Amino acid sequence: MWDLNLSAEQLARLGLSLGADVPVFIQGHAAWAEGIGERLTPLSLKEPWYLVVAPPCRVSTQAIFAAADLTRNSKPITIADFLAGKGGNDCEALVARRYPEVADALRWLGQHAQARMTGTGGCVFAAFDDEAGARSVLRRFAAERPAPWRGFVARGMNQSSLQRCITI
């Protein structure tokens, strides 16, 4: 990317040592990730609008992954299952128990759309068909959950903005 003369695949392999999410960001397009993030299958998904809610707490990814009560026996799902809306987040129930603010965000946003937690949290998100719907719920959120609660609207994208500007 910075004239290193490395292919996207080489950069993705290096990036994997930084985190499981890095390869998909280097590739710059929506993908189904397997393994620990190193096996990517490109996908073309709907591009909904998302409302992301950030509760006033910090969730330690390390503490969640180290928790003895984290469920670790979920059956892997297929791409077809994912596209059909199946699957879940094994960390969500544990984080909601340990962080009441996350549980509150899931309940509040769940009144307006299917609410889900990002990774190990603590942000919560919901998809909307259009920007107006997401912004309408954001206005209600801002009125009912003032600072330090935060929320924002973002568009789902199959290709990153950066990827559109550069070629690796």
Buried (B, 14 or more C-beta within 10 A) or exposed (E): EEEEEBEBEEBBBBBBEEEBEBBBBBBBBBBBBEEEBBEBEEEEEEEBBBBBBBBEBEBBEEEBEEBEEBEEEEEEBEEEEEBEEEBEBEBBBBBBEBBEBBBBBBEBBEEBBEBBBBBBBBBBBBBBEEEEBBEBBBEBBEEEBEEEBBBEBEEEBBBBEEBEEEEB
